C-alpha cells in the first residue's frame, strides 16, 4: 500500500499528484491518501469515485481527510 500525505499542499497540486500516481501505478492498487485543503477534500474523492475507484473515508475532521483508495482495473480508465 502506498501512502501519500498531501495535507500541506493546496489545490490544484493534490489533484495533480493523484492523477500522476494513477497514471504511474503499476502493481500497487491501494492508496492511503491524506488531504488537508478543503477543496481537495471535497473534489478528490468525487473524482476518484467518478473514475470507478473505491474510496473509503477512514478519518475526517476539520483539519484533514484520510482516504483509503482501491484502484479499479487500469483497462477501464
Residue, then its C-alpha position, 0 to 999 in steps of 0.5 A: x500500500x502506498x501512502x501519500x500525505x498531501x495535507x500541506x499542499x493546496x489545490x490544484x497540486x493534490x489533484x495533480x499528484x493523484x492523477x500522476x500516481x494513477x497514471x504511474x501505478x503499476x502493481x500497487x492498487x491501494x492508496x492511503x491518501x491524506x488531504x488537508x485543503x478543503x477543496x481537495x477534500x471535497x473534489x478528490x474523492x468525487x473524482x476518484x469515485x467518478x473514475x470507478x475507484x473505491x474510496x473509503x473515508x477512514x478519518x475526517x475532521x476539520x483539519x484533514x481527510x484520510x482516504x483509503x483508495x482501491x484502484x479499479x482495473x487500469x483497462x477501464x480508465 
